[in-house]
């Protein structure tokens, strides 16, 4: 019997099973139906009807007979049970547990099975934020806009800078980021999307992939790979909006801007900023990217004495300015 696309959580600890199942059911974008049980009798009844693709259990609930069921992925959570060493800790944050499970499944996934994910009905709107002008609050604008849009739908924020300016989004040294994800871009869609889902973090309702730690890694990625990446995220990611905090150092920047449904071009009112903006628009005309200019919205955010917190209260002059720019996006 071929395993069905079900993730089954089996743990005799009823409170843990309930809470973990509740968390998994609330996670959007997972490729499995979620089920749970807390007794060997319940487990036997489920297995008799259908074999889950993923079975998660704990050291205390583990039995060698589980290995004979025929599930594709058996994940044992380490709960300190003597003699049983699990794949990952049972009592860590639920999102960290899920991240490990996704990574394990991605590593073992059948590359020939391309129906693991399906194209979503409503493709995500791609929003680019880019400026040839420096120190114009581009990252602040992008992140706060993402938080505002999260009230309308699910949002993914992607920074193409290699020195993240948002303290809340700075990854730890062992954290995998955008350049690590791009390593799998040539993998089958199902493998890539499992890797993608395992790297997604969230802050204040805004999903994001940690930025690359090395600018060299980002700069060397070919234009075609960026196009494939963005198409996959928009077609399969179940996001309403994907925000690109762009950098001129990436290859194919104009092609990426052309893919965007809307572009916010940030500037300042000083003479140098005006000259840079003029030069940028001339380059767009010279290389036949007039369509990029046409769908660009020029923004001159207000100067503020204190940059708003990326995860704090959404109020103030800067936030009000962004609200006015959003319109009916």
ABEGO torsion letter per residue (X at the ends): XBBBBBBBBBBABAAAAAAAAAAAAABBGBABBBBBBABAAAAAAAAAABBBABBBBBAAABBAAAAAAGBABBBBBBAGBBGBBBABBAABBAAAAAAAAAAAAAAABBAABAAABBBBABBBBBBBBBBABBGAGAAAAAAAAAAAAAAAEBBBBBBABABBABAAABBBAABBBAAAAAAAAABBAAAAAAAAAAABBBBGGBBBBBBBABAAAAAABBAAAAAAAAAAAAAAAGBABBBBBBBAABBGAAAAAAABABBBBBBBABAAAAAAAAAAAAAAAAAGAAAAAAABBBBBBBBBABBBBAABBBBEAAAAAAAAAAEBX
